[in-house]
Structures are given as structure tokens and as C-alpha cells.
Amino acid sequence: MTTLKPFPEIWAPMKATRNCLILGNGASVALQGAASPLTYTSLYSEAEKRGLISRETSAIFNYFKSPDFEWVMRSVSHAFEINKALGIPDNKTTECYNSIKMALIECVQQVHPVRDLIRGHFPAMADFMKNFGTVFSLNYDLSVYWSIMEYNDPEDPIFKDCFGYGGSFNFNYESYREGSTLIFYPHGSLSLVTDLWGNEAKVTADPSGDLLSSISDKWTIGGKHPLFVSEGDVRKKLQAIRRSRYLNQVYTELSCPKDSAIIYGWACGEQDSHILAALGQARINRIGVSVYTGSGDYEEFCSRVKFSIKKIKGLETAQVDFFDSNGPGGWIAD
């Protein structure tokens, strides 16, 4: 029988170490009170449900055997550019591209959590995250971004995502570490965009402060694509990561030497085994994992997660402890 330890007991020996926090979908679900992951599969299903996916557009997704909007949009853009270079008249790819883009925009606006409904959690989120040297959010939504923007003092920010003026990522970010918590998105984020040529940037809010509208504008009239990878198998995820300079750097950061990690809301599933592999390269020796106890029977979850961790090279001898996700001291708990 797995014994759940109090979070403060697990955290105490990690405080002064090279530690990190990994946030999974459960961290976002805890804010909303409902399981509504913002993934390409859920967005594609929502688009189909709303009749936003045309027969021609569906044929393209079916051809690639993937609900990955970013990959499909990029491929359609390449097709248009090739036809243009060859002098081939082509209205169909433009129509399909715009159809895919508008379906994604509308679905994101419908599925994404409303800021005002989760805003009350931002102080607790920030208070929890500031204890760590590095935070890796596997979620695409804007909740972490909103939290750190609301908490940060513009003159002396505690949280740094390493994006500078103009939205460009600073690959020489080591100087940012002292006295700060660095924030990274290993699978990308709605706040990040790329273009056909692979230029990447962070989107900032418009004068009204509406970040979702700014993101929609970048997609609609700015010629940008969202930079976040699909929830498909691990091989496809790694391919998407390798295509992006930012994601590739963050994956490298995951692999850098660390002593300890807290995992909150992440089930360590097979589709994310690349994240565990990176932690194995980091040679982490202490890991604390949150457990949702609301369903009552969590023994199978603990056994599966521990097995998934222990089978990774570099994590075989790591100490793995579990704590109640709603217990004192964790995430948004009192």
C-alpha cells in the first residue's frame, strides 16, 4: 500500500537543491474544476462538433493522420508557397488554410478557461512556483502566464520566461537565474507563435490587456501559427520539438543536471516518456508526485507512475514519494 506523505515533508530536503517543478494537465484542471484539457485532439473534436471542419479540411487532417493544427497549417502553407513558386494557380490551399485557422481560433476561444473565473488562484500559484529554481509547464493554456504576469514586479520580476524585448527568446539566459524562477514550456504554449520560416516569438497583450485577442490577431492577420505540439505519440512529439529552436532548447534544459523534482498533475504517461527520459539524463535523485485522491482508489496510479519513472535510465535509484494534490502546502491548496 502506497503511503501519501505530507507535501512539506517531501519538499523539506529539496528546498536547497537544484530543484524543478513540472506541471501537467491536472494543474489546469485544478483551477477549472473540470477535466477540459486544451489539446489538439480536444480542439479538433470541438471543431468537428461545431461544424467548423469542412470535408476538404477533414481530408487533409486524415491524410496526415493527426489532429495537430500547427503541423497541418504549416504543411498547407508550404504547399501554397511551392505552387506559387511553380506558377500554379492555387486558391484551394488558401481557402483550406484560412478554414483551419479560423476553426482553431474559434475553438480556443470557446475551450480556454476564462481569466476572471480562475484569477483568484493566481496568488497561490505564484507563491507555490516561486519556491523552485525552474518551472516546466506541459500545458498549452495561459494560466501560468497570467499568474506570473500578475505577480511580477515589472522593475524586479521574480519569474522570467527568458523572452526579451520584441518577444524574442534569449538563448543566453543563464544570467537570469540568480534570485529568480525560470519558466519554460516544453510543449509550447498559446502565448508562443511561429511563422512559415521558423521565426518564433512570444505574444504580448494588446492595450486592453486581452491576451487571447492578441493571440487571435497574430493567427488571423499576422501570418503566425501557434507554437505548441500535439498530444500524439512520443515520436511525433520529439519530431515537433526538434523542428523548433525554442522547444529544442527547453528540452535540453530539462536534461541539465538537477537534484530534485516535484511533479504536479502529470500522470507520466507513455506519450510523454521523452520528458522522463530528459529527467533521467538530469540524474534527478528525489521526485515528489501529486496524487488525486478524489476517486478514492489511487494505488494503481501510484504503482504505474513509480514503474514508469524507475524504468528510465538515470532514474532507477531515484527516491519517489507521493503526496495528496489537495493537501496542505501544494499548488493552490491552503
Secondary structure, 3 states (H helix, E strand, C coil): CCCECCHHHHHHHHCCCCEEEEECHHHHHHHHCCCCCCCHHHHHHHHHHCCCCCHHHHHHHHHHCCCCHHHHHHHHHHHHHHHHHCCCCCCHHHHHHHHHHHHHHHHHHHHCCCHHHHHHHHHHHHHHHCCCCEEEECCCCCHHHHHHHHHCCCCCCCEECCECHHHCECCCCHHHCCCCEEEECCCEEEEEEECCCCCEEECCCCCCCCHHHHHHHHHHCCCCEEEECCCCCHHHHHHHHHHCHHHHHHHHHHHCCCCEEEEECCCCCHHHHHHHHHHHHHCCCEEEEEECCCCCCCHHHHHHHHHHHHCCCCCCCCEEEEEECCCCCCCCCC
